[in-house]
Amino acid sequence: MVQFEDKTVEVEAVSFEDNSRKNIRTVVCREFPLTIFVNGREMVTTLCSPSDLEDLVVGLLVSENLVGSANEIVRIDMDLPEQIARVQIKADHMSDNLFKPLIATGGGKSASDAPGAVRPIATPLEISPAQADRLMDEFLTSSAVYARTRGVHSAAWASPDSILVFRDDIGRHNALDKVFGSCLRSGLDAASGLVILSGRVSSEMLLKVARRQVPVLMTKAVPTDLGIQLADELGISLAGRGSRGSLTVYSHAWRIKV
């Protein structure tokens, strides 16, 4: 029987190779629709991996600027058989954005994508190319689900020396929200470290990072032009590592120390 926390499931398929046909069983990622209710009202349904769901809920509410901090969340009740999260927040912290439409997993503009509302970041965190290489090597081998399925995105929060929080999910936005949710629930200051992503850095991903005042963002993929523009405007050092020993820095390279 599949458990709710299982992120993979075995399925039947047919393999064709060298003009031969074979029935096989293979492992794929599970997709879990989670509907979030806030103070009794439906807010959003997000498609996610069925793990670390409380981290996801907290990270999503804070990343989308629906609450200011985890302290404004009174309680989260997870009803996994019904695929529902019921959240109670303090009534005096209800945001004007709370019941505007949200993007679930795929991307695009969200209800609170206003760069002017984000403070520029001047934190003097420094990282060397060698440290970036070691972190990315660790990051790329941290997801057992990716190793089995090639079907999830990953995100991490780290110091220049080691990864401290790692999460994966079928959605790149969800993976990042889970990381921030974990930091918030654990009392970790995201602004004191850096974020690593497996997917492209588009404008909305950059803004999620900027809202938490994270000074350095590194990806194994590439950024979009608007992602680079916002990183430059908001003071974030945005870097991509295409291969080992090669680091491309698109903005605020002063934090990279050789």
N, C-alpha and C positions, 0 to 999 in steps of 0.2 A: 504493500500500500504506500502511495506517495504521501509524504508528510508535508505540512505547510511550509516548513523551513527549507525543504529540499529545493535547490536552485537548478537541478537538472533532472531529466527523466529519460528513460530508455524507450525508444520507439522502434517499430518495424519499418523497414525500407527495402528497396531493391537496388542492388549494386550492378552496374554494367562496366565491365573491364575486359579488354582483349577479346571483344566479340562474344563474351559470355555473360550470362545473367545469374545473379545469386541473391537469394533472400537473406537479409542481414538484420541485425539489431544494432542501433547506434544511439549515441547520447546527444540530446539537444537541451537547450536552455528552456526553463519554464517561464511563461509569461503570466503575470498575476495582476488582474485589474483591481486596484484598491480605491474605493470611494471614501473620501474624507468629508466628514460632517463637522462643522464648527458651531458650537452652541446650538445644536439641533438643526442647523441649516446645511444643505449640501453645498460644498465648495467646489470640488473637482474630483474627477476620476483619473488616476494616473496609472499607466501600465508600467509594471516594475518587476523585479525579481523578488520572490517571496522570502526575503531575509532582511534583518536590520530595519524592520518597518517603522519602529518608533523613531530611529535616527532619521529616516526619510521624512516622516511627518514633521518633526521639529525643524529639520533643515529646510524643507520646502516652505513652511510658514515664515521662517526668518529670512530665507534667501529672497522670497518674493515680497518682503517688506510688509507682510500681513500682521506680524507682531514684531516688537522691537528686540525681544530677547526670550530665551527659554523660560525665564522666570515668570513671564506673562501667561504661560500655559499651566493651567491648574491640574489637568488630568488628561491622559490618553487611554481610551479603552479600545483594545483591538478585538474585533469579532471576525476571526479569520474564516470560519465556515461561511459567513455571509459576505466576506471580502470588504469589510467596512472598518474604518477607524473613526471613532467618535472622540472629538477633542473639545474640551471645555477650556476657554480662556477667560481671563478677567474682563468683566463687562466694560470697565473704564479704559481698557486697552484695545478696544475694537478699532481696527484701521478702516479708513475710507475705502481702501482697496479690497477689503475682505471678500466681498461677493462679486467682484468683477471676474470675467472669464479668465481662466489660466490656461497656459499651454501645458499639456500633460508630459509627454516624453520626447516628442520629435524635434522641437526647436521652434524658431520664430520669435516674434516679439511677445513678451509677457505683459501683464497688467501694470507692472511697476518698472518698466525699462526707461527710467528717466535719468540719464547720466548726470544732469545738474544736481540731482539729489545726493550724489556720492562725493564724499570728501576726497580730494587728491591725497596720494600716499607718498610720504617722504621718509618712511622707515629705512634706516641704513643697513638693512640685512645684506650680508655679502656671502657669495658662494663662488667657488673656483670651478673651472671646467672639469677638473678631476673629481671633485665632489659630485658635480652634476652627473658625470658618467656612472659613478658608483650608485647613486640614488636611482638612476634610470635602469641600471642592470638589476637592482633589487626589485624595483617596481615591476619590471617585465616578467619576473618569475614568481610574483606573489599571488597570482590568481589561479587556483586549482581549477576553477570552473572554465576559465579561458583556455587552459591547457587541454581540457577534455572536449570543449565544444567550439572554440573560436567565436563564441556568440555573445560575449559581454564586453562592456566598457569598464574601465577601472579609474579610480581617483584615489589620491592619497594626500595626506598632510604630513609634512616632514620638517625636521631641522636640517641644516646643511649636512649633517653627518648620518642621519638615519630616518627611515620612515616610521612614523609614530601612529598614524591612523590609516587604514587601508580598507576600501570598500569596492565592490563591483556590482553591476546591475546591467540589465539589457538596455537601459537608457543612460546616455552619458550625463544628462542633467540629473537623473536620479542618483547616480554614483557620487556626483559632487555634493548633492544635497545630503546624502547619507554621511559623507565625511564631515560636513559642517554640523550636521545634527549630532554626531558623536562628540565633536569638539565642544559644542554648546552644553550637552548633557554632562560632560566630564569636567567642565570648567576650564578647558584649554583655550588659550587666547590665540585664535587663528592668525592674528596679525603678527605674531612672533615667529612664524615659520613660513614655509612656502607650499604651494600646491603643485601636484603632478597629475596630468591627465593623459588618457590614452587616445582621445579623439581630437578632432579639430577644435580650435578655439575661435568660435564665432562671437559676435557682439554680446549675446545674452549670457554666454558662459563667462566672458570676461567681466560682465557686470556683477554676476553672482560672486566672483572672487573679489572684486573691488568693494562690494558692500561689506565684506568681512575684513577689509583693510589689509589684505594679504599683499606683500610687496613683490613677490616673485612667483611667476607662473611658468611651468615648464610642461611641454607636451611632446609625445613621441610622434605626433602628426604635424599639422601646420595650422597657422592662424588664417583667418580671412582678413581682407584689407580693413574692414570696419573694426574688427577685433584689434588689429595693430593700432589703428587711429585712436581708439578708446584707451588702450594701454598707454600710449604716449601721453594723452591728455590727463590720465588719472594717476600717472606716476608709477605704473607697474612695469617691472622688468619681465618681458615676455620672450621666452626662448623655446626653440624646438630642437630636438636631437634626432636627426635622421639616421645616423649610424654612430657606432662607438668611436669616440675621439673627435666627433664633429658636433659643434654646438652653434646654432644660428640664433643670434639675439636680435630681436626686431625693435626693441624700445628700451630705453634706460639701461644701457650696457654698463653703466658705471658701477652697478652692483656685482658684476662678474669680475673677479680678481684673478689675474694670471700669476 
